[in-house]
């Protein structure tokens, strides 16, 4: 779980009921949860905001055996 540089939003990788992972953001002040994109992943880990808060970098796997950044 990582905060944006301004501390207002948290990004996480979360498992769905179907066993896939997705990327979510959570507003710190209001607790509002939003999904980023519409892709389900086999695995999501190490979600980190870029220093300027403009985007995310993560390690993910989509069906293959190797993780990718």
Helices and strands as residue ranges (DSSP letters): E 2-3, E 9-15, E 21-27, E 33-41, E 43-49, E 56-61
